[in-house]
Amino acid sequence: MRFRIDLKIFLFVILFYFTKQIEIYTYMMIFAFIHELGHLITGLLMKMKPEKMELLPFGIAISFKINVEEYNQKIKKGNMLEVKKIIVALAGPITNLLIILITFNLNIDIDKSLTIIYTNLLIMIFNLLPIYPLDGGRILKGILHINSGKRKSTKYINNISKIIVTIITAISSILILYFENISIFLIVLYLWYLVITEDLKYKNIQVIYEKILENDIS
């Protein structure tokens, strides 16, 4: 399994340090790691092989290698692969929910308890946003894939991601002015980075597909 560090994480550490929010950022990274362990364990249980692990500004991402035989043209086989992906995507937010429920029943310092609950709630809500490649986006894309096929699901989730992040930006603009919290700005900035990156990938795939069609026609 390959490991990669996104160098932007160091910029985020510096920004959170100078804005005196490094403690909550540390908590976020710790529980984001546990969140990702939920994905990893579930993926292994689903007999999926981990391919790459990335340390990102807002957590860790694990991708799985898909077996060639699972790209079967039969609809049933293709749908089973998507169901696996949906289950693995759900595992992360469910892990955070379990941590919240366990924390409620632990006899620990109230401030620490609230920090743990708040951090895991943030991670869970953030990852459940219907923006690809976040967990919520992966879940929605899997459902769309089962119902509409690969090409349409990719197109739909790409458009949905752009709409959702635009709405979040509008809401966050008000929140930033009200709370004067730079972390909100950084999260929105990171979401736009994800959406723009995926949009470029989608456009490149469309160009390749159109060239293949042109070659077939000629």
Solvent accessible surface area in square Angstrom, and as a share of the most:
residue,aa,sasa,rsa
1,M,135,0.60
2,R,147,0.54
3,F,118,0.49
4,R,110,0.40
5,I,74,0.38
6,D,7,0.04
7,L,135,0.67
8,K,70,0.29
9,I,14,0.07
10,F,115,0.48
11,L,100,0.50
12,F,11,0.05
13,V,57,0.33
14,I,92,0.46
15,L,50,0.25
16,F,2,0.01
17,Y,133,0.51
18,F,150,0.63
19,T,52,0.30
20,K,185,0.78
21,Q,36,0.16
22,I,59,0.30
23,E,119,0.53
24,I,41,0.21
25,Y,5,0.02
26,T,65,0.38
27,Y,43,0.16
28,M,26,0.12
29,M,30,0.13
30,I,90,0.46
31,F,22,0.09
32,A,8,0.06
33,F,86,0.36
34,I,56,0.28
35,H,5,0.02
36,E,14,0.06
37,L,62,0.31
38,G,10,0.09
39,H,10,0.05
40,L,29,0.14
41,I,99,0.50
42,T,25,0.15
43,G,0,0.00
44,L,93,0.46
45,L,138,0.69
46,M,46,0.21
47,K,174,0.74
48,M,12,0.05
49,K,131,0.56
50,P,25,0.16
51,E,69,0.31
52,K,50,0.21
53,M,30,0.13
54,E,32,0.14
55,L,42,0.21
56,L,33,0.16
57,P,0,0.00
58,F,27,0.11
59,G,4,0.04
60,I,23,0.12
61,A,34,0.26
62,I,20,0.10
63,S,43,0.28
64,F,27,0.11
65,K,108,0.46
66,I,33,0.17
67,N,62,0.32
68,V,128,0.74
69,E,122,0.55
70,E,30,0.13
71,Y,140,0.53
72,N,57,0.29
73,Q,178,0.79
74,K,142,0.60
75,I,131,0.67
76,K,163,0.69
77,K,107,0.45
78,G,19,0.19
79,N,39,0.20
80,M,102,0.46
81,L,8,0.04
82,E,11,0.05
83,V,55,0.31
84,K,40,0.17
85,K,70,0.30
86,I,24,0.12
87,I,71,0.36
88,V,12,0.07
89,A,4,0.03
90,L,68,0.34
91,A,11,0.09
92,G,0,0.00
93,P,5,0.03
94,I,86,0.43
95,T,25,0.15
96,N,0,0.00
97,L,75,0.37
98,L,95,0.47
99,I,27,0.14
100,I,10,0.05
101,L,91,0.45
102,I,100,0.51
103,T,5,0.03
104,F,135,0.56
105,N,129,0.66
106,L,96,0.48
107,N,158,0.81
108,I,68,0.35
109,D,86,0.45
110,I,116,0.59
111,D,97,0.50
112,K,104,0.44
113,S,12,0.08
114,L,101,0.50
115,T,35,0.21
116,I,23,0.12
117,I,24,0.12
118,Y,115,0.44
119,T,0,0.00
120,N,0,0.00
121,L,74,0.37
122,L,63,0.31
123,I,8,0.04
124,M,28,0.13
125,I,96,0.49
126,F,35,0.14
127,N,23,0.12
128,L,76,0.38
129,L,39,0.19
130,P,42,0.27
131,I,0,0.00
132,Y,41,0.16
133,P,29,0.18
134,L,15,0.07
135,D,10,0.05
136,G,7,0.07
137,G,0,0.00
138,R,104,0.38
139,I,24,0.12
140,L,48,0.24
141,K,36,0.15
142,G,2,0.02
143,I,81,0.41
144,L,34,0.17
145,H,40,0.18
146,I,62,0.32
147,N,115,0.59
148,S,41,0.27
149,G,31,0.29
150,K,127,0.54
151,R,125,0.45
152,K,114,0.48
153,S,0,0.00
154,T,26,0.15
155,K,100,0.42
156,Y,85,0.32
157,I,4,0.02
158,N,11,0.05
159,N,61,0.31
160,I,50,0.25
161,S,4,0.03
162,K,69,0.29
163,I,103,0.52
164,I,41,0.21
165,V,0,0.00
166,T,73,0.42
167,I,88,0.44
168,I,33,0.17
169,T,41,0.24
170,A,62,0.48
171,I,94,0.48
172,S,7,0.05
173,S,54,0.35
174,I,120,0.61
175,L,68,0.34
176,I,48,0.24
177,L,147,0.73
178,Y,168,0.64
179,F,119,0.49
180,E,150,0.67
181,N,47,0.24
182,I,54,0.28
183,S,17,0.11
184,I,34,0.17
185,F,99,0.41
186,L,6,0.03
187,I,43,0.22
188,V,13,0.08
189,L,93,0.46
190,Y,14,0.05
191,L,1,0.01
192,W,77,0.27
193,Y,94,0.36
194,L,20,0.10
195,V,3,0.02
196,I,94,0.48
197,T,43,0.25
198,E,33,0.15
199,D,18,0.09
200,L,101,0.50
201,K,106,0.45
202,Y,32,0.12
203,K,108,0.46
204,N,90,0.46
205,I,98,0.50
206,Q,45,0.20
207,V,74,0.42
208,I,104,0.53
209,Y,69,0.26
210,E,93,0.42
211,K,119,0.50
212,I,89,0.45
213,L,78,0.39
214,E,110,0.49
215,N,106,0.54
216,D,109,0.57
217,I,150,0.76
218,S,124,0.80
